[in-house]
Amino acid sequence: MGGALDAISLDANWIGLHGPAGILIVARVAGLCATAPLTAISGVDVRFKLLLAVMLGVVLIPVLEPTIGPTPTGPALAWAAILEAVFGALLGLSAGLIVAGARQAGDLVAAQAGLSAATLFNPETGEESSALGHLYGLIALGVFLGMQGPLVLVAAVAESYRVVPAGGFLLDAASASQVFAQVGGALALSLRAAAPAAIALAIAGLAMGWIGRLAPAIPVLAMSLPLRSLLGIVLVILSLGALVATLSQAWAGWPWGGGGS
């Protein structure tokens, strides 16, 4: 009986010693799991996200705990855990913005090709998007998986403690500017990914307009939509290599990614 009580006392002492650091680590991982690509899809159950966060946190605690200094207690620990979850969510969101930028690029090309009328319901955003935007998003996720994206995310969490220590994240103007910079980067990515096909379609539209002016007898208006759609499909197929290269570069340049610092 005494041995059992000693074991319980030992477990309580261990939890009291390592528990605060573990809470902070699990909170950051939970924020990442809530917004990262693949796990941010609305079809993924919340219980699965929580279980995944706890499992990853348990694995990372022995690795990251030595890098964590003195931890707060009481209400200060709760506030620090909230900030850790916010930082983890922003880390996952910065990766998810690459997928969002790819979808936006597909929507831009679909609008130029006259394919935007065909829309699909996107369960991740709860909104409708073009079939081409959905395809571009799937390609971005495929590149993410091909570059071992899930492992990179786990490594990013560990690396993030070198840049932002546990409890060191602040909701200030610098953090807000970094968030807006990530959004601007996603918009720039969408323009780069859509540029080859979109520019070619715009030139084709100008050419058809000149043909209509030079030869009014040709029913250019009636022919323009099917021609633009056909040309758009051909250009999308031809530009898939450039799209994959652009997305690979974006993932490699993602903070703490394959080519990050």
C-alpha positions in Angstrom: 0.0 0.0 0.0 2.8 2.3 0.9 4.5 1.6 -2.5 1.3 2.6 -4.3 1.1 5.9 -2.4 4.7 6.6 -3.1 4.1 6.0 -6.8 1.1 8.3 -6.8 3.1 11.0 -5.0 5.9 10.5 -7.5 3.5 10.9 -10.5 2.0 14.0 -8.9 5.5 15.5 -8.4 6.4 14.6 -12.0 3.2 16.3 -13.3 3.8 19.3 -11.2 7.4 19.6 -12.5 6.8 18.9 -16.2 3.1 19.7 -16.6 3.3 23.4 -17.3 5.9 23.0 -20.1 3.8 20.2 -21.5 0.7 22.3 -21.5 2.5 25.1 -23.4 3.9 22.6 -26.0 0.5 20.9 -26.5 -1.2 24.3 -26.9 1.1 25.4 -29.7 0.7 22.0 -31.5 -3.1 22.2 -31.0 -3.2 25.6 -32.7 -1.1 24.3 -35.6 -3.4 21.2 -36.0 -6.5 23.5 -36.1 -5.3 25.5 -39.1 -2.6 23.5 -41.0 -3.3 22.1 -44.4 -5.2 18.8 -44.5 -6.3 19.0 -40.8 -8.1 22.4 -41.3 -10.7 20.8 -43.6 -14.1 21.1 -41.9 -14.7 17.3 -42.5 -11.9 16.5 -40.0 -13.4 15.8 -36.6 -12.4 18.1 -33.8 -11.7 15.1 -31.6 -9.2 13.8 -34.2 -7.4 17.2 -34.1 -7.2 17.2 -30.3 -6.0 13.6 -30.3 -3.4 14.4 -32.9 -2.3 17.5 -31.0 -1.9 15.5 -27.7 0.0 12.7 -29.4 2.4 15.1 -31.2 2.8 17.1 -28.0 3.7 14.0 -26.0 6.3 13.1 -28.6 7.7 16.6 -28.6 7.8 17.3 -24.9 11.0 15.4 -24.2 12.7 17.2 -27.1 11.4 20.7 -26.4 11.2 20.9 -22.7 14.9 21.5 -22.2 14.7 24.6 -24.4 11.8 26.0 -22.3 12.8 28.2 -19.4 10.9 28.8 -16.2 7.1 28.4 -16.8 4.4 30.5 -15.2 1.7 29.1 -13.0 -2.0 29.7 -12.3 -3.7 32.3 -14.5 -0.5 33.4 -16.1 0.0 29.8 -17.4 -3.6 29.8 -18.9 -2.8 33.1 -20.7 0.5 31.8 -21.9 -1.2 28.7 -23.2 -3.8 30.8 -25.1 -0.9 32.8 -26.7 0.8 29.6 -27.6 -2.3 28.3 -29.3 -2.7 31.5 -31.2 0.9 31.4 -32.4 0.5 27.7 -33.5 -2.7 28.7 -35.4 -0.9 31.5 -37.2 1.9 29.1 -38.1 -0.5 26.6 -39.6 -2.4 29.4 -41.3 0.7 30.7 -43.0 1.1 27.2 -44.6 -2.6 27.1 -45.4 -2.4 30.4 -47.2 -0.2 28.7 -49.9 -3.1 26.4 -50.6 -5.5 29.3 -50.6 -3.3 31.2 -53.0 -3.2 28.2 -55.4 -7.1 28.1 -55.3 -7.3 31.8 -56.0 -4.9 31.3 -59.0 -7.2 28.6 -60.3 -10.2 30.9 -59.9 -8.4 33.7 -61.9 -7.6 31.3 -64.8 -11.2 30.0 -64.7 -12.6 33.5 -65.0 -10.3 34.3 -68.0 -11.2 31.0 -69.7 -15.0 31.4 -69.1 -15.0 28.3 -66.8 -16.0 30.1 -63.7 -19.7 29.2 -64.2 -19.0 25.6 -63.1 -18.6 25.9 -59.3 -18.0 23.3 -56.6 -18.8 23.5 -52.9 -15.6 23.8 -50.9 -16.1 22.1 -47.5 -12.9 23.7 -46.1 -14.1 27.3 -46.6 -17.8 26.7 -46.7 -18.0 28.6 -50.0 -18.3 27.8 -53.7 -15.2 27.8 -55.8 -14.5 27.0 -59.5 -13.5 23.5 -60.5 -10.2 24.8 -61.7 -9.6 26.5 -58.3 -10.4 23.2 -56.6 -7.9 21.5 -58.9 -5.2 24.0 -58.2 -5.8 23.5 -54.5 -5.5 19.8 -54.8 -2.2 20.2 -56.7 -0.9 22.4 -53.9 -1.8 19.8 -51.4 -0.2 17.1 -53.5 3.0 19.1 -53.7 2.8 19.7 -49.9 2.6 15.9 -49.4 5.3 15.2 -52.0 7.7 17.5 -50.1 6.9 15.7 -46.8 4.8 18.6 -45.7 3.5 17.0 -42.5 7.0 16.2 -41.3 8.1 19.7 -42.2 5.2 21.1 -40.1 6.3 19.1 -37.1 9.9 20.2 -37.6 8.6 23.8 -37.9 7.0 23.6 -34.5 10.3 22.5 -33.0 12.2 25.1 -34.9 9.8 27.8 -33.9 10.9 27.7 -30.3 14.3 28.9 -31.3 12.7 32.0 -32.8 9.7 32.5 -30.5 10.3 30.9 -27.1 7.4 29.4 -25.1 5.3 32.3 -23.7 7.3 34.8 -25.8 4.6 35.5 -28.5 3.1 39.0 -28.2 0.0 40.3 -29.9 1.5 43.6 -31.1 1.9 45.6 -34.2 4.9 43.6 -35.4 2.8 40.4 -35.2 0.0 42.0 -37.1 2.4 43.2 -39.8 3.8 39.7 -40.2 0.2 38.3 -40.6 -0.5 40.9 -43.3 2.8 40.1 -45.0 1.8 36.4 -45.2 -1.6 37.4 -46.8 0.2 39.6 -49.3 2.6 36.7 -50.0 -0.4 34.4 -50.7 -1.9 37.0 -53.2 1.5 37.3 -54.9 1.6 33.5 -55.2 -1.8 33.4 -56.8 -0.7 35.9 -59.4 2.5 34.0 -60.2 0.7 30.7 -60.4 -2.0 32.1 -62.7 0.2 34.3 -64.8 1.2 31.9 -67.6 -2.3 30.8 -68.5 -4.0 34.1 -67.7 -1.7 36.2 -69.8 -2.0 33.8 -72.7 -5.8 33.9 -72.4 -5.8 37.7 -72.2 -3.7 37.9 -75.4 -6.0 35.5 -77.1 -9.0 37.6 -76.1 -7.3 40.7 -77.6 -6.6 38.7 -80.8 -10.2 37.6 -81.1 -11.3 41.2 -80.6 -9.1 42.4 -83.4 -10.4 39.6 -85.7 -13.9 40.7 -84.9 -13.1 44.3 -85.9 -11.2 43.3 -89.1 -13.8 40.7 -90.2 -17.2 41.6 -88.9 -18.8 38.8 -90.9 -17.1 36.2 -88.6 -19.3 35.4 -85.5 -16.4 36.0 -83.1 -18.8 36.6 -80.2 -20.5 33.3 -80.6 -17.2 31.5 -81.0 -15.2 33.2 -78.3 -16.5 31.4 -75.3 -15.9 27.8 -76.6 -12.6 28.8 -78.1 -11.5 30.5 -74.8 -12.6 27.5 -72.8 -10.8 25.0 -75.0 -7.7 27.2 -75.1 -7.9 27.6 -71.3 -7.9 23.8 -70.8 -5.0 23.3 -73.1 -3.0 26.1 -71.4 -3.7 24.7 -68.0 -2.4 21.3 -69.0 0.7 22.8 -70.6 1.4 25.0 -67.6 1.1 22.3 -64.9 4.8 21.9 -64.8 5.3 25.6 -64.1 2.5 25.5 -61.5 4.2 22.6 -59.6 7.5 24.4 -59.8 5.9 27.6 -58.4 4.2 25.8 -55.6 7.4 23.9 -54.8 9.2 27.1 -54.5 6.5 28.6 -52.3 6.6 25.6 -49.9 10.4 25.6 -49.9 10.4 29.3 -49.0 7.8 28.9 -46.3 9.1 29.8 -42.8 11.0 26.8 -41.4 10.2 24.8 -44.6 12.5 22.8 -46.8 14.5 25.9 -47.9 13.6 28.2 -45.0 16.0 29.6 -42.4 
